[in-house]
Amino acid sequence: MTRDFLKKLQPSPGTWILFGLITTLWFRPPAWVTQQNQPAPAVPIQSGKMLSDLRGQVVLVNFWATWCPYCRHEMPAMQAYYQANHARGLEIVAYSLDKSQSEVDNFMRAQGYRFPAPLATPSIVQAFGGVNRMPLSFVIDRDGRIRERIAGQVHAGRLESLLGPLLDAALPRR
C-alpha cells in the first residue's frame, strides 16, 4: 500500500516539462526589445541633476516599483552589472512608480542597490512615451540617444548583449 501511494507522488513527464518551463521563464524571462533611434528626453534625475548631464556615458533607464515582483527580480542583476561596469561609463537611473521617495529609499538601502532611484513623475513617464507595463527599460548610448526599449525583465545576459557593445565604443568627442 505504501508503494502505491509513493508511485502517485512521482511527477509525470508533463509535470517535469511544466517545471522546466517555469524555471526557464523565471531565470530567463521573456522581454520585447525594440530598436529606437531618438534623443533621450531632458528629464530630471535628482537634486537638480538632469538625464542630459549623463551624456558621454551609457545609461539604462528603468521604470519599476517596489511592489512589482518582476521588477524586484531583475534588480540584483542590474546592481551586479552596474558594479562591474560603472567604471567603464555605465549609469543606471531607476525611476520608481511608488507613491513616496522614502519608501523607495528604504528599499534601495535595505537591498544594497547603489544607483539612483527617483520617483517617476507623470511628466517623466510621458517623456518616455508612457509606461504600459513594468519593468520597462531604455538603453541610452553615449551620444544621448535611446537605442532600445525593453518591455520586460532584464537579466545578466540581456544587459551584456545590449549594453556591452555600447560600453566598448569609444567616448564621443566633445
C-alpha positions as CSV (number, residue, x, y, z in Angstrom):
1,M,0.0,0.0,0.0
2,T,2.8,2.4,0.8
3,R,4.5,1.7,-2.5
4,D,1.3,2.5,-4.4
5,F,1.0,5.7,-2.5
6,L,4.6,6.7,-3.3
7,K,4.0,6.0,-7.0
8,K,1.2,8.5,-7.0
9,L,3.6,11.1,-5.7
10,Q,6.1,10.7,-8.5
11,P,5.7,13.6,-11.0
12,S,4.6,12.7,-14.5
13,P,6.7,13.7,-17.6
14,G,4.2,16.5,-18.2
15,T,4.9,17.9,-14.7
16,W,8.6,17.8,-15.3
17,I,8.2,19.7,-18.5
18,L,6.0,22.3,-16.9
19,F,8.5,22.7,-14.0
20,G,11.3,23.1,-16.6
21,L,9.4,25.8,-18.5
22,I,8.5,27.7,-15.3
23,T,12.1,27.6,-14.2
24,T,13.4,28.8,-17.6
25,L,11.0,31.7,-17.6
26,W,11.8,32.6,-14.1
27,F,15.6,32.8,-14.8
28,R,15.4,33.9,-18.4
29,P,12.1,35.8,-18.6
30,P,10.9,36.9,-22.0
31,A,11.2,40.6,-23.0
32,W,10.3,42.5,-26.1
33,V,13.3,44.6,-27.3
34,T,12.5,47.2,-29.9
35,Q,15.1,49.3,-31.7
36,Q,14.8,53.0,-31.2
37,N,16.7,56.0,-32.6
38,Q,15.6,59.1,-30.8
39,P,17.1,61.6,-28.5
40,A,16.7,60.9,-24.8
41,P,14.3,63.3,-23.1
42,A,15.6,66.1,-20.9
43,V,14.2,65.0,-17.6
44,P,15.4,65.4,-14.0
45,I,17.1,62.6,-12.1
46,Q,17.5,64.0,-8.6
47,S,18.7,67.1,-6.8
48,G,19.0,69.3,-9.8
49,K,20.8,66.8,-12.0
50,M,19.3,66.1,-15.4
51,L,19.4,62.9,-17.6
52,S,21.2,65.0,-20.2
53,D,24.1,65.6,-17.7
54,L,25.0,61.9,-18.2
55,R,25.8,62.4,-21.9
56,G,29.1,60.6,-22.6
57,Q,28.0,57.6,-20.5
58,V,25.9,54.6,-21.4
59,V,22.6,54.8,-19.4
60,L,20.0,52.2,-18.5
61,V,16.8,54.0,-17.6
62,N,14.4,51.6,-15.8
63,F,10.8,52.1,-14.7
64,W,9.9,49.9,-11.8
65,A,8.1,49.7,-8.4
66,T,8.9,48.1,-5.1
67,W,5.5,46.2,-5.2
68,C,6.3,44.7,-8.7
69,P,7.7,41.1,-8.3
70,Y,9.2,41.1,-11.8
71,C,10.9,44.4,-11.1
72,R,12.3,43.1,-7.8
73,H,13.6,40.0,-9.6
74,E,15.7,42.0,-12.1
75,M,17.2,44.4,-9.6
76,P,20.1,42.1,-8.4
77,A,21.3,41.6,-12.0
78,M,21.1,45.3,-12.6
79,Q,23.1,46.0,-9.4
80,A,25.8,43.4,-10.3
81,Y,26.1,44.8,-13.8
82,Y,26.3,48.3,-12.5
83,Q,29.1,47.4,-10.1
84,A,31.0,45.6,-12.7
85,N,30.7,48.3,-15.4
86,H,30.3,51.7,-13.6
87,A,34.0,52.5,-14.1
88,R,33.5,51.8,-17.9
89,G,30.9,54.6,-18.1
90,L,27.6,52.8,-17.1
91,E,24.9,54.7,-15.2
92,I,21.5,53.3,-14.2
93,V,18.6,55.5,-13.3
94,A,15.7,53.5,-11.9
95,Y,12.5,55.7,-11.9
96,S,10.1,54.3,-9.4
97,L,6.4,54.4,-9.7
98,D,5.9,54.1,-6.0
99,K,4.0,56.7,-4.0
100,S,6.8,58.0,-1.8
101,Q,10.5,58.6,-2.1
102,S,11.1,57.4,1.4
103,E,9.6,54.0,0.6
104,V,11.9,53.7,-2.4
105,D,15.0,54.9,-0.5
106,N,14.3,52.4,2.3
107,F,14.0,49.6,-0.2
108,M,17.2,50.6,-2.1
109,R,19.2,50.9,1.1
110,A,17.9,47.6,2.6
111,Q,18.8,45.7,-0.6
112,G,22.1,47.5,-1.1
113,Y,21.4,49.0,-4.5
114,R,23.7,51.9,-5.3
115,F,22.2,53.5,-8.4
116,P,19.7,56.5,-8.2
117,A,16.0,55.6,-7.9
118,P,14.0,58.8,-8.1
119,L,10.2,58.9,-8.3
120,A,8.8,58.9,-11.8
121,T,6.6,62.0,-12.1
122,P,3.8,62.0,-14.7
123,S,5.9,64.3,-16.9
124,I,8.9,61.9,-16.8
125,V,6.6,58.9,-17.7
126,Q,5.1,60.9,-20.6
127,A,8.6,62.0,-21.8
128,F,9.4,58.3,-22.4
129,G,6.1,57.6,-24.2
130,G,4.2,56.2,-21.2
131,V,4.6,53.1,-19.1
132,N,2.1,50.5,-20.0
133,R,3.9,47.6,-18.3
134,M,6.7,47.0,-15.8
135,P,9.5,46.6,-15.8
136,L,10.3,48.9,-18.7
137,S,13.8,49.9,-19.6
138,F,15.5,52.2,-22.2
139,V,19.1,51.9,-23.3
140,I,20.7,55.3,-24.0
141,D,24.1,55.5,-25.8
142,R,27.0,57.8,-25.1
143,D,25.6,60.4,-27.6
144,G,22.3,60.7,-25.6
145,R,20.2,58.7,-28.0
146,I,17.7,56.0,-27.0
147,R,18.9,52.8,-28.7
148,E,16.5,50.1,-27.4
149,R,13.3,49.9,-25.4
150,I,13.0,46.7,-23.3
151,A,9.5,45.7,-22.2
152,G,10.1,43.0,-19.6
153,Q,12.8,41.9,-17.3
154,V,16.5,42.4,-17.9
155,H,19.0,39.8,-16.8
156,A,22.8,39.5,-16.9
157,G,22.9,38.1,-20.5
158,R,20.5,40.7,-21.8
159,L,22.3,43.5,-20.1
160,E,25.6,42.3,-21.6
161,S,24.3,41.9,-25.1
162,L,22.6,45.3,-25.2
163,L,25.0,47.5,-23.1
164,G,28.3,45.7,-23.6
165,P,28.9,46.9,-27.2
166,L,27.9,50.5,-26.2
167,L,30.3,50.4,-23.3
168,D,33.1,49.1,-25.6
169,A,32.5,52.0,-28.0
170,A,34.9,55.0,-27.8
171,L,33.8,58.0,-25.8
172,P,32.3,60.7,-28.0
173,R,34.4,63.8,-28.8
174,R,33.4,67.0,-27.0
